């Protein structure tokens, strides 16, 4: 069963509608391995259009429907599509309309994802509406012959990286990975009696593979939301008797910021599963909402490293032990790294150096020859920067996750930071996650986004924290002093933030990850930042408002930090 905005569809309904779309696309000349761009929000239309494409062996390219301008055009063209299907949602139509002159040679259809009876308004009258064309198509089942040539090593779809460090990259998602991801949900106990809450974007791996595919694999009921709403979360769970909730990034943290809901403990949710649940809120989240089990996992759309914490060990992303590596074909190791090159350090023989337990290392995963497939769809070589060769023996090949991990005495693994987020100050590496977690311990701070900023000709980057307050955007002198004490008592001196910025809303990616690039580029300049800014004042043991005059003194080194 699929439930969406008051409408319910059985699996048989979805199957028949996807057959209609598939038969229509066949009539338009679409064939196996043709690429169709989907710019569609979370909706039943996304699901049955995706399934229709897979029935005929075509490849859906899942473009983030929030993109516009250069990022949107780049994402559309990189996969060389022969058709585009877009949502009739007003902002999506507008974004496509703004770049329409560059899309004149690609057939484009609009699908109605709003109320079934609503009048569809087209931004461009020449764009054909797909819905009436589908109704006229046959719902006869699609012959498996259209897929007979496909193997596990063929593409299932294209999913795009979030583009936090540049333009999105199209990741080749192979059938093997799609099947493995959906099978994971059976491993954690999903059955046809369960109700899975799908609020993550379907254009992303977690929403599509761990969420939707997992529901289909087990025959569960899927409660689909157009977008995540923290304020409506528990009321939805109680209304639909939700039992399983996939999550990602800041998903759980935003639920915690909401006022108490009368039935937030009297629900039927059995399991939260996903990645990115902060260690600092894990136990609080579990106890406040009476969550029986949390399953934290680690992986990436393009990578070959996968870990899962099935023991409900607080903060852990799985286990990484020498014994497990003996039986694991794609072995994973934590190695010493160079922060500047984002590459492993090598010993005198040119080999990678494994770290000790408790020491932060770069996670790398060995490629198995039969699964050594191209990561990104591109005319340029985008794979090589992610590849480590001759790591331990001549000729071996490893995937560089770019993630910093450490293990405890029992070999439970914990996420430390993205190597690109970690920065160097006073010759030391600063973990942005460590600093953020220390700041989040203060009851008046709802969230913290930590990053490094340049100061004139100083080497390295100084720590800066953008804060989201629990109430309003004003910090009292007492609170500023508490932040100073909290950081000084819980962080090494080089990791204490030198600057604070107060924001009323945190800028997130479509997958609930904090954006840092724009904040880094703005630095701590009060001329271009209108949010309240503060700098560390050791003489008063407090953070003090940052004025333009003080800003200039800092740049020329006349103000001690």
SVG drawing of the C-alpha trace seen along z (x, -y; Angstrom):
<svg xmlns="http://www.w3.org/2000/svg" viewBox="-11 -51 73 66">
<polyline fill="none" stroke="black" stroke-width="0.4" points="0.0,0.0 1.2,-3.5 -0.4,-6.4 0.1,-10.0 -1.9,-13.2 -5.2,-11.4 -4.9,-9.0 -4.2,-5.3 -2.9,-3.0 -2.4,0.7 0.7,2.3 -1.6,3.5 -2.7,-0.1 1.0,-1.2 1.8,1.7 -1.0,0.9 -0.2,-2.8 3.5,-2.2 2.5,0.2 0.6,-2.6 3.5,-4.9 5.9,-2.3 3.7,-1.5 3.4,-5.2 7.2,-5.6 7.6,-2.6 5.3,-4.3 7.6,-7.3 10.6,-5.2 12.2,-4.9 14.3,-1.8 16.7,0.1 19.5,-2.1 17.9,-5.4 18.2,-8.0 15.1,-10.0 15.6,-12.9 13.1,-13.1 12.6,-16.4 9.8,-15.4 9.1,-16.0 8.2,-13.2 4.9,-11.9 3.3,-8.7 4.0,-10.1 7.8,-9.9 7.4,-6.2 5.4,-4.9 7.3,-6.8 10.6,-5.4 9.2,-1.9 7.9,-2.3 11.4,-3.3 13.0,-0.3 10.3,2.1 11.5,1.2 15.2,1.0 15.5,-2.8 17.6,-4.7 16.1,-7.3 18.3,-10.3 17.1,-11.7 17.8,-15.4 17.3,-17.4 14.1,-19.3 15.4,-22.2 18.2,-23.0 18.1,-26.0 20.2,-27.8 23.7,-26.4 23.4,-23.5 20.1,-22.4 21.4,-22.5 24.6,-20.8 22.7,-17.9 20.3,-17.5 22.9,-17.3 25.7,-15.4 23.7,-12.1 22.8,-12.7 19.1,-12.3 16.6,-11.7 13.6,-13.0 12.7,-15.1 9.7,-14.6 9.0,-17.4 6.6,-18.1 3.9,-20.7 4.9,-22.1 5.1,-25.9 8.8,-26.3 9.9,-23.3 8.2,-24.6 9.7,-28.1 13.2,-26.7 12.8,-24.7 11.2,-27.7 14.2,-29.9 16.5,-27.6 14.0,-26.5 16.1,-28.0 18.8,-25.4 16.4,-22.5 14.7,-23.0 16.0,-19.8 14.9,-17.5 11.2,-16.3 9.7,-17.5 6.5,-16.4 4.8,-17.7 3.2,-15.3 0.5,-16.5 1.6,-15.7 -0.9,-18.0 -4.6,-17.1 -5.8,-14.6 -8.8,-16.9 -6.8,-20.1 -6.6,-22.3 -3.0,-22.1 -1.5,-25.4 1.5,-25.1 4.2,-27.8 4.9,-27.0 1.7,-26.1 3.7,-24.1 4.7,-21.6 2.5,-18.5 0.8,-17.2 1.6,-13.5 -1.5,-12.5 -4.1,-12.4 -1.6,-10.6 -1.1,-7.9 -4.8,-7.4 -5.1,-6.4 -2.2,-4.0 -2.5,-0.3 -2.0,1.2 -0.8,4.5 2.2,5.9 5.6,5.2 7.5,8.1 10.6,9.1 12.3,9.2 13.0,5.5 15.2,6.2 16.7,9.5 20.0,8.1 20.6,6.3 22.9,7.7 23.8,6.8 26.5,4.5 24.2,2.4 22.9,-1.0 19.7,-1.2 19.6,-5.0 21.8,-8.1 21.8,-9.8 23.6,-13.1 26.0,-14.1 24.7,-17.1 27.1,-19.5 28.2,-21.1 31.7,-21.6 30.8,-22.3 28.4,-21.2 26.6,-17.9 28.2,-14.8 26.1,-12.0 26.8,-8.7 26.3,-5.5 24.0,-3.4 24.2,0.2 21.5,2.8 23.7,4.7 23.8,1.8 20.0,1.2 19.3,4.8 21.8,4.8 20.3,1.7 16.8,3.0 17.9,6.4 19.3,4.5 15.8,3.6 14.9,7.3 18.0,7.9 16.8,5.4 13.4,7.0 11.0,5.1 7.9,7.2 4.7,6.8 3.0,5.9 5.2,2.8 4.5,-0.8 7.5,-2.8 7.6,-6.6 9.2,-8.1 10.0,-11.7 13.5,-11.7 13.9,-12.9 13.4,-10.1 16.1,-11.6 18.7,-10.6 20.0,-7.1 18.6,-7.0 15.1,-8.0 15.1,-5.8 17.0,-2.6 16.9,-2.4 13.4,-3.9 11.3,-3.1 13.1,0.0 13.1,1.4 9.3,1.0 8.8,2.7 11.2,5.5 9.2,6.4 5.8,5.5 5.3,2.9 3.0,0.0 4.8,-3.2 3.6,-6.5 5.0,-9.1 5.5,-12.7 6.2,-15.5 8.8,-16.8 9.9,-16.3 8.1,-18.3 9.5,-18.0 6.3,-19.7 4.0,-17.0 6.3,-14.0 4.8,-12.5 1.2,-13.2 1.9,-11.4 3.4,-8.5 0.4,-8.1 -2.1,-8.6 -0.6,-6.0 0.7,-3.6 4.2,-4.0 6.7,-1.2 9.9,-2.1 11.5,-5.4 14.5,-5.9 16.5,-9.1 19.5,-11.0 21.7,-14.0 19.9,-16.5 16.5,-14.8 16.4,-13.6 17.9,-16.8 15.1,-18.9 12.5,-16.6 14.1,-17.2 13.7,-20.9 9.9,-20.7 7.5,-21.2 6.3,-18.1 3.6,-16.1 0.9,-14.5 1.4,-11.0 5.1,-11.2 5.7,-8.1 2.6,-6.1 3.4,-5.3 4.1,-2.1 7.6,-3.0 9.9,-0.1 13.1,-1.2 14.8,-4.3 17.5,-3.5 19.8,-5.6 23.0,-7.6 24.0,-10.9 22.4,-10.7 24.6,-12.7 26.2,-10.9 25.3,-13.9 21.6,-13.4 21.4,-9.6 20.4,-8.6 18.2,-11.7 16.3,-11.1 15.8,-7.4 14.6,-8.0 12.4,-11.1 10.4,-9.3 10.6,-5.8 12.4,-4.4 13.1,-0.6 15.9,-0.5 18.2,-2.7 20.2,-1.3 23.0,-3.6 24.7,-2.8 27.5,-4.2 27.9,-4.3 27.9,-6.5 26.2,-6.5 29.4,-6.0 31.5,-4.2 32.2,-0.5 32.4,-0.9 29.4,0.1 29.1,0.5 26.0,1.0 25.5,0.8 22.9,3.5 23.8,3.6 22.4,0.1 25.8,-1.0 25.4,-4.8 27.1,-6.8 28.7,-3.9 28.4,-3.4 29.3,0.3 32.3,2.4 35.7,2.5 37.9,5.2 40.9,7.3 38.8,10.4 35.9,9.1 38.4,8.0 39.6,11.6 36.2,12.7 35.3,9.5 36.2,9.5 36.2,5.7 38.5,5.1 38.3,1.7 41.1,0.0 41.7,-3.2 45.0,-4.8 47.1,-7.9 46.3,-10.8 47.6,-14.2 45.0,-16.9 46.2,-19.1 46.3,-16.5 43.3,-14.5 45.4,-11.4 46.9,-8.7 50.4,-9.1 53.0,-6.5 55.8,-4.8 59.3,-4.4 58.2,-1.6 55.4,-3.7 52.6,-1.9 49.7,-3.2 50.0,-3.2 47.2,-1.8 46.2,-3.8 45.9,-2.3 42.7,-1.9 41.4,-5.2 43.4,-7.1 41.5,-9.0 42.2,-7.6 41.0,-7.9 38.6,-5.1 39.6,-3.3 37.9,-0.3 39.4,2.3 38.0,2.9 37.1,6.4 38.0,6.7 34.5,8.0 32.9,5.0 35.4,2.4 32.9,0.2 33.0,-3.4 31.7,-5.7 30.6,-8.8 28.9,-9.5 31.2,-12.1 33.3,-12.7 36.1,-13.8 37.9,-11.4 36.1,-12.1 37.0,-8.7 40.8,-9.0 40.8,-11.5 38.8,-8.9 41.2,-6.1 44.2,-5.0 46.6,-2.6 49.3,-0.4 48.0,-1.0 49.4,2.2 50.7,4.3 51.7,3.5 48.6,3.3 45.9,3.1 43.2,0.5 41.2,-1.2 38.3,-3.8 39.1,-6.9 35.9,-7.7 37.2,-11.1 35.8,-10.3 37.7,-10.3 36.8,-7.4 38.1,-6.0 37.5,-2.8 37.2,-2.0 38.7,1.0 35.8,3.2 36.4,2.1 33.1,0.1 33.7,-2.6 32.7,-6.2 32.5,-9.0 34.9,-11.9 34.6,-14.3 34.8,-14.7 38.4,-15.3 37.3,-18.3 35.5,-19.8 38.4,-19.3 40.8,-22.3 44.2,-23.1 44.9,-25.9 48.2,-26.4 49.6,-23.3 46.8,-21.1 43.8,-19.4 40.5,-20.6 37.4,-18.3 34.3,-20.4 32.1,-17.7 33.9,-17.6 33.5,-21.3 29.9,-21.3 29.0,-18.6 30.6,-20.6 28.6,-23.7 25.3,-21.7 25.6,-20.6 24.6,-24.1 20.8,-24.2 20.3,-27.5 22.0,-26.3 19.8,-24.3 22.5,-23.5 26.0,-24.5 27.8,-24.5 31.5,-24.7 34.0,-25.6 37.4,-27.3 37.9,-30.8 41.0,-32.6 42.5,-35.5 44.6,-37.8 48.0,-36.2 47.8,-33.8 48.5,-30.2 45.7,-27.7 42.1,-28.5 40.6,-29.8 37.6,-28.2 34.2,-29.8 30.8,-28.5 27.4,-29.5 24.8,-29.0 21.1,-28.4 19.6,-29.4 16.8,-27.6 14.9,-30.9 15.4,-33.9 18.7,-35.2 20.0,-37.2 22.7,-36.1 23.1,-37.6 26.5,-38.5 26.0,-35.6 25.4,-33.2 28.4,-34.4 30.5,-33.9 29.1,-30.3 30.1,-29.5 33.6,-30.7 33.8,-28.5 32.2,-25.5 34.8,-25.7 37.8,-26.4 37.0,-23.5 36.1,-20.9 38.3,-21.6 42.0,-21.9 43.0,-25.5 43.6,-25.3 40.0,-24.0 38.2,-26.8 36.2,-28.9 37.5,-32.4 34.3,-33.7 30.6,-33.1 27.8,-33.9 24.1,-33.8 21.6,-32.6 17.9,-32.2 17.9,-29.3 20.5,-26.8 21.2,-26.3 20.8,-22.5 21.3,-20.4 18.4,-18.4 19.6,-15.5 19.6,-17.5 23.4,-18.1 24.7,-21.5 26.2,-23.6 29.5,-25.2 31.0,-26.6 29.0,-29.9 29.7,-30.5 33.4,-29.9 33.5,-32.3 31.7,-35.0 34.2,-34.5 33.8,-36.9 33.5,-40.2 30.8,-42.4 30.5,-44.5 28.9,-41.6 27.4,-39.6 24.2,-41.0 23.9,-38.3 25.2,-39.1 29.0,-38.4 31.2,-37.9 35.0,-37.3 36.8,-35.6 38.0,-38.1 40.4,-36.3 40.8,-39.4 37.1,-39.3 36.8,-35.5 33.8,-36.0 32.8,-36.5 32.4,-40.1 30.5,-41.8 32.7,-42.0 32.7,-45.6 34.2,-46.7 37.0,-48.5 37.9,-45.3 37.7,-43.3 40.3,-45.5 42.6,-45.2 42.3,-41.4 43.3,-41.4 46.5,-43.4 47.4,-41.5 46.7,-44.4 44.1,-42.5 45.2,-39.3 42.9,-36.3"/>
</svg>
